[in-house]
Amino acid sequence: MFEHLQGLEEKFESLERQLSDPEVIKDPARFRRLAKERAELQPIVDKFREYKKVLQQIREAREILKEGDKELRELAEEELKTLSARREDLEKELKFLLLPKDPNDARNVLLEIRAGAGGEEAALFVGDLFRMYSRYAERKGWKVEVLNSHPSSLGGFKEIILLIKGRGAYSRFKFESGVHRVQRIPVTETGGRIHTSTATVAVLPEADDIDIKIDPKDLRIEAFGASGPGGQNVNRNYTAIRVTHLPTGMVVSCQDEKSQHRNKEKALKILRARLYEMERKKQQESISRERRAQVGTGERSEKIRTYNFPQNRVSDHRINYTTHNLEAVLDGELDEIIDRLIAHHQAERLRERQLA
């Protein structure tokens, strides 16, 4: 590992030299590429340099143990304990930093949230999750755009699709895929009984034109009258758009905007992300199986996380983590849960690498 890290440090130093070269500075495309490469190496190199500094301090403390007087040896022994613990921590951190990066981590992300079991209460829960993710994105300084939605009669959503724009958005949201379960007394319940409802969340990295080329001949585009909140003004004008990708049979509809052009633009954005996900996963399975694996069927027994209102509790079942801070979580305070999910994932990958 040490030799590998030394090689990365040498590469980092080479990149720094190149970035100060006038010929490179005059070539914006090359400069951006090298700057991006340098930025990706910076965290590893900074940590490695700290690690080398700690190793040097350990060597110096051991020299004092050999030659120093009693008082200095006692100080060196205490310092050696602290430095040894820090060395172990740095070694663990470096191992995590050296794990292969997910190439999609820096991308924008599409979230598709749909009502599962529970009727109107499930649709209201979709609205809660929409607000939770929107508030989280706002805390990160990211932009949220609604690409498509199907409101329910009580103010929730049967389905809502979001685009969250921000560097690293996918890396933070990718573990949200699956069935989310809520336990509470619904507004429609007159007897005060607690009900269990579900919503499904699918997380897709945004794809651009470079990733996925869509031949216009492969598309069937139809206009129809929008319906529901936001659609009343455009029913007569047929501004809603349905796009069918003929080779795959994939269908995407958008009706939120009041112009065909904007609805078509959003529908193609969703289609491109879904086709990219299909391409990304085709080595393992078809898109239909991938989406089922990601969101399940929405049945109450399938869940990754439970939001229990009577107990003010949120439990993530994948990592056996529980917090009694439901209101804060639903207000977008997700970092603690997401950090724990990322750490768990990294630990699993590290364990698999060691076993390989």
Summary of the structure (lengths in Angstrom):
residues: 356
radius of gyration: 25.8
end to end distance: 16.1
largest distance: 92.7
contacts: 1075
relative contact order: 0.10
helix: 52%
strand: 20%
